[in-house]
Amino acid sequence: MGSVGDSYDNALAETINGLYKAEVIHRRGPWRSFEAVEYATLECVDWFNNRRLLEPIGNIPPAEAETNFYAALETEDMAA
């Protein structure tokens, strides 16, 4: 959450919403039901978190990077 008058959190949310609309809603429509939109949204979120490869973090998915990060923290605690 940003401070009052701070637009950084809003900018991130707007970017994600725009990406979702462009890549899922407009590209894969027209939609026959709410359930179809809901299922496509779940597929998109799964891909975004678990299968999308990010070059800045070593061409691995964000979920894998998060797992590695917390595993490294546990290793550092054991060494201390």
Buried (B, 14 or more C-beta within 10 A) or exposed (E): EEEEEEEEEEEEEEEEEEEBEEBBBEEEEEEEEEEEBEEBEEEBEEEBEEEEEEEEBEEBBBBBEEEEEEEEEEEEEEEE
